[in-house]
C-alpha cells in the first residue's frame, strides 16, 4: 500500500480477512455483529490506520459516535479549586479509564462535560437531545441534583456511576459500601483495636452514609455501642485536619477508619506530626484502593472500590440503552474487598 494513499474499507477488509460489508457493518455500529468479528475488524482498523468518515457514518446510523461522561456538581467549574481537584483526585481518573476501556475498542469517542449550575444542566440536556452525544455516563455529586431526572424525562440513554441520592428511574452501578465499612470494622477489631474512630465523607453523599452505616453496624455486633466521627470532604487536607480534631478530643484512639484514601493519606501525615506510629499506636484503614493508598507511607490497608470495572459496566448499560431504549432500568452492585498492607 502506498504511503500517499489513505487506507480504505477494502484495505481493512483484506487485513481482517472479512468482507467489505462486514467491515462497514462493524464501523457503522450495526447490531448483531459477532463480537469476535467486531474485535478483528477494529484491530485491522488500527493496523491499517484507516480513519472512518464520521460525517458519513452519522448519516447512516443517525448517531454521533460519541458518549458523554458528565460530572454534575453544585459548584461552578470555572472555579480553579474544583478543576485542580478533578485532575488531581485519582477517583475521577479511574472513572475515565473505565469508560474508555469500553468505548475505545468500539471506536466511540468520549466527550467530558462538567456542569455546576442549573442553567448548564438544562443546556446539556438540550445538547444531548439534539444528538451531540448518543448517551451519557453520569457522575452526580450532590443530593439535590436534578440532572438524573432531566435525562430520564428527555428520553436520553444514561446511567449513573453510584446510587442516585433521590429515587429516579435511571440505571446505576454501585458498590456495597456498607459491606466495605463492615470489612474495615471487622479488621480493626480483629487486630485488637478497642478505641475506634472514623473520618466520614460528606454527609450528603450516599456512599458516605453507607460506609458509616456499615462501620457502625459491624462495630455494634462487636459490642461497640458508640464511636466518635468527624466529617471530612474527601480531600487530603480534610483528612489531615479531621484526624487532628479526632485526636485532640480522643487522644487514646488506637484505630481509625477513613472514608477514602486521599483523606487517609492526610490522616497519616497528621499522625506523623503527633509522633504516633502507624500501625503500632494507631491503625488506619482507607477506602478506594487508589494510587493514594500505594503512595502513602506506610502503604494503606484499604477497602477496594473497583471504580474502573464499575465505570465500564455503567458504560455498557448506556450502550445497551442506546441500542434498545425500551430496556428496563437496572442496578448492578459490586462487592468490596479488603486489601491488607502496612497501615492496619
C-alpha positions in Angstrom: 0.0 0.0 0.0 1.4 3.4 -1.0 2.2 5.7 1.9 0.5 8.5 0.0 -2.9 6.7 -0.3 -5.3 6.8 2.5 -6.4 3.3 3.7 -9.8 2.2 2.5 -12.5 -0.1 3.7 -11.2 -2.7 1.2 -7.8 -2.5 2.9 -9.3 -3.1 6.3 -11.4 -6.0 4.9 -8.2 -7.6 3.4 -6.3 -7.2 6.7 -9.2 -8.6 8.7 -9.9 -11.4 6.3 -13.6 -10.5 6.1 -15.9 -8.9 3.5 -16.2 -5.2 2.9 -19.8 -5.4 4.0 -18.8 -6.8 7.4 -16.3 -4.0 7.9 -18.9 -1.5 7.0 -21.4 -3.0 9.5 -18.9 -3.0 12.3 -17.7 0.6 11.7 -21.3 1.8 11.4 -22.3 0.2 14.7 -24.8 -2.2 13.2 -26.2 -4.5 15.9 -25.9 -8.3 16.0 -22.3 -8.5 14.6 -20.3 -11.4 16.1 -18.2 -10.0 18.9 -15.1 -11.8 17.6 -15.5 -10.3 14.2 -16.0 -6.9 15.9 -12.7 -7.2 17.6 -10.9 -8.5 14.5 -12.2 -5.6 12.4 -11.2 -2.9 14.9 -7.7 -4.5 15.2 -7.5 -4.2 11.4 -8.6 -0.6 11.5 -5.7 0.1 13.9 -3.3 -1.9 11.9 -4.1 -0.1 8.6 -4.5 3.3 10.0 -8.0 3.6 8.5 -9.9 6.7 9.7 -13.7 6.3 9.4 -15.6 9.1 7.9 -17.5 10.2 10.9 -19.9 12.5 9.0 -20.9 9.7 6.6 -21.2 7.3 9.5 -23.5 9.6 11.3 -25.7 9.9 8.2 -26.0 6.1 8.0 -26.5 5.4 11.7 -28.1 8.7 12.8 -25.6 8.6 15.7 -22.8 10.9 16.7 -20.4 8.1 17.6 -19.9 9.9 20.9 -20.8 9.2 24.6 -20.6 11.9 27.2 -19.1 11.5 30.6 -21.0 14.0 32.7 -19.8 15.2 36.1 -22.6 17.1 37.8 -21.7 19.1 41.0 -23.2 22.0 42.9 -20.4 24.5 42.3 -19.2 26.4 39.2 -16.5 24.6 37.4 -14.9 27.8 36.2 -13.5 27.8 39.7 -9.9 26.8 39.8 -10.0 24.8 43.1 -12.6 22.4 41.6 -10.6 21.8 38.4 -7.5 21.2 40.4 -9.4 18.6 42.5 -10.8 17.0 39.4 -7.5 16.4 37.7 -5.6 15.6 40.9 -8.1 13.1 42.5 -7.4 9.6 41.3 -11.2 8.9 41.7 -12.0 10.8 38.5 -9.1 9.4 36.5 -10.1 5.8 37.3 -13.7 6.5 36.1 -12.4 8.0 32.8 -10.2 4.9 32.4 -13.1 2.5 32.9 -15.3 4.3 30.5 -12.6 4.5 27.8 -11.9 0.7 28.2 -15.3 0.1 26.7 -15.6 2.9 24.2 -12.1 2.7 22.7 -12.4 -0.8 21.2 -15.8 0.2 19.6 -14.4 3.3 18.0 -16.7 5.5 20.1 -15.5 9.0 21.2 -15.7 10.3 24.8 -16.9 13.8 25.5 -16.2 15.1 29.0 -18.9 17.5 30.3 -18.6 19.2 33.7 -21.7 21.1 34.8 -22.2 23.0 38.0 -25.3 25.2 37.6 -29.0 24.5 36.7 -28.6 26.5 33.5 -25.6 24.4 32.5 -27.6 21.2 33.2 -30.6 22.3 31.2 -28.3 23.3 28.3 -26.5 20.0 28.4 -29.8 18.1 28.2 -30.8 20.1 25.2 -27.5 19.4 23.5 -27.8 15.7 24.2 -31.3 15.7 22.9 -30.1 17.3 19.7 -27.7 14.5 19.1 -24.4 15.9 20.3 -23.8 12.6 22.0 -25.7 9.3 21.8 -25.9 8.8 25.6 -24.3 9.8 28.9 -22.4 8.2 31.8 -23.3 10.4 34.7 -21.4 11.1 37.9 -23.7 13.1 40.2 -22.0 14.7 43.2 -24.8 16.3 45.2 -28.1 15.2 46.6 -30.4 17.9 45.1 -29.1 17.2 41.6 -32.0 17.4 39.1 -29.9 16.1 36.2 -30.7 12.4 36.5 -34.4 13.1 36.4 -34.0 15.6 33.5 -32.1 13.0 31.5 -34.9 10.4 32.1 -37.6 13.0 31.2 -35.8 13.8 27.9 -35.5 10.1 27.0 -31.7 10.2 26.8 -29.8 6.9 27.2 -28.0 7.4 30.5 -26.7 5.5 33.6 -25.1 6.6 36.9 -21.9 5.6 38.5 -23.1 5.4 42.1 -26.6 5.2 43.6 -28.8 8.2 43.0 -29.4 10.3 46.1 -33.1 10.6 45.2 -35.4 7.8 43.7 -35.1 8.2 39.9 -35.9 5.7 37.2 -32.3 5.5 35.9 -29.9 2.6 35.7 -26.9 2.7 38.1 -23.9 0.8 39.1 -22.8 1.0 42.7 -20.6 -0.6 45.4 -22.0 -2.3 48.5 -20.4 0.5 50.6 -22.0 -0.7 53.8 -20.3 -4.0 53.4 -17.0 -2.1 52.9 -17.5 -0.3 56.2 -18.1 -3.6 57.9 -14.9 -5.1 56.5 -13.0 -2.2 58.0 -14.6 -2.6 61.4 -14.0 -6.3 61.5 -10.4 -5.9 60.6 -9.7 -3.2 63.2 -11.4 -5.2 65.9 -9.6 -8.4 64.8 -6.2 -6.8 65.2 -7.1 -5.8 68.8 -8.2 -2.1 68.4 -10.6 -1.1 71.2 -10.8 2.7 70.9 -12.1 3.4 67.4 -13.0 6.5 65.4 -14.0 7.4 61.9 -13.4 10.2 59.4 -16.5 10.1 57.2 -17.1 11.6 53.8 -19.5 14.5 53.2 -22.8 13.6 54.9 -24.9 14.4 51.8 -23.1 11.7 49.7 -25.0 8.4 49.7 -21.7 6.4 49.6 -20.5 8.3 52.7 -23.7 7.4 54.6 -23.5 3.8 53.6 -19.8 3.4 54.7 -20.6 5.0 58.0 -23.7 2.7 58.5 -21.8 -0.4 57.7 -19.0 0.5 60.0 -21.4 1.4 62.8 -23.5 -1.8 62.5 -20.4 -4.0 62.4 -18.9 -2.4 65.5 -22.3 -2.8 67.3 -22.1 -6.5 66.6 -18.6 -6.4 68.2 -20.1 -4.7 71.3 -19.0 -1.1 70.5 -22.2 1.0 71.1 -20.6 4.3 70.1 -17.5 5.8 68.4 -16.5 9.4 67.6 -16.7 10.7 64.0 -15.5 13.8 62.1 -16.9 14.7 58.7 -14.3 15.2 56.0 -14.5 16.4 52.4 -12.8 13.5 50.5 -9.6 15.7 50.2 -6.1 15.2 51.6 -6.4 18.4 53.6 -9.7 17.5 55.2 -8.3 14.1 56.2 -5.3 15.8 57.9 -7.5 18.4 59.8 -10.2 15.8 60.7 -7.6 13.5 62.2 -6.2 16.3 64.3 -9.7 17.1 65.6 -10.3 13.5 66.5 -7.1 13.1 68.3 -7.5 16.4 70.2 -10.8 15.2 71.6 -9.9 11.5 71.9 -6.1 11.2 72.2 -6.3 7.5 73.2 -7.7 6.3 69.8 -6.0 3.2 68.5 -7.9 2.6 65.3 -9.3 4.9 62.6 -11.4 4.1 59.5 -11.2 6.9 56.9 -13.8 7.0 54.1 -11.4 7.5 51.3 -7.7 7.0 50.6 -6.9 10.7 50.0 -8.2 11.6 53.4 -6.4 8.6 54.9 -3.2 9.8 53.4 -3.8 13.2 55.1 -4.6 11.4 58.3 -1.2 9.6 58.2 0.6 12.9 57.9 -1.3 14.3 60.9 -0.4 11.2 62.9 3.2 11.6 62.0 3.1 15.2 63.2 1.7 13.9 66.5 4.5 11.3 66.8 2.0 8.5 66.6 3.3 5.3 65.0 1.2 3.6 62.4 0.0 0.9 62.9 1.7 0.3 66.3 -0.1 3.2 68.1 -2.9 3.9 65.7 -4.1 1.6 62.9 -5.6 3.3 59.8 -7.8 1.9 57.1 -8.7 3.8 54.0 -11.3 3.3 51.2 -10.9 3.0 47.4 -7.5 1.2 46.9 -6.5 4.1 44.7 -3.0 5.3 43.8 -3.1 7.3 47.0 -3.1 4.1 49.0 0.2 3.0 47.4 1.8 6.4 47.6 1.0 6.7 51.4 3.7 5.9 53.9 3.1 3.4 55.3 1.1 2.0 52.4 -2.6 1.9 53.3 -4.7 -1.1 54.2 -7.9 -0.1 52.4 -11.2 -1.3 51.0 -11.1 -2.0 47.3 -13.5 0.2 45.3 -13.4 -1.3 41.7 -14.1 2.0 40.0 -12.7 1.1 36.7 -14.9 -2.0 36.5 -17.9 -0.1 37.7 -17.4 2.7 35.2 -17.0 0.1 32.4 -20.2 -1.6 33.5 -22.1 1.7 33.6 -20.9 2.4 30.0 -22.1 -0.9 28.9 -25.6 -0.1 30.3 -25.6 3.2 28.4 -24.6 1.5 25.1 -27.3 -1.2 25.6 -29.9 1.5 26.2 -28.7 3.4 23.0 -29.3 0.2 21.1 -32.7 -0.6 22.8 -34.4 2.4 24.5 -37.1 0.1 25.9 -34.7 -1.8 28.2 -35.8 -1.9 31.8 -33.9 0.2 34.4 -31.2 -1.9 36.0 -28.9 -1.7 39.1 -25.6 -3.5 39.3 -23.9 -3.8 42.7 -20.3 -4.7 43.1 -18.8 -6.3 46.3 -15.9 -4.7 48.1 -12.7 -6.4 49.2 -10.2 -5.6 52.0 -6.6 -5.1 50.8 -4.3 -5.5 53.7 -1.0 -3.5 53.6 1.1 -1.9 56.3 -1.2 0.7 58.0 -3.5 -1.8 59.8 
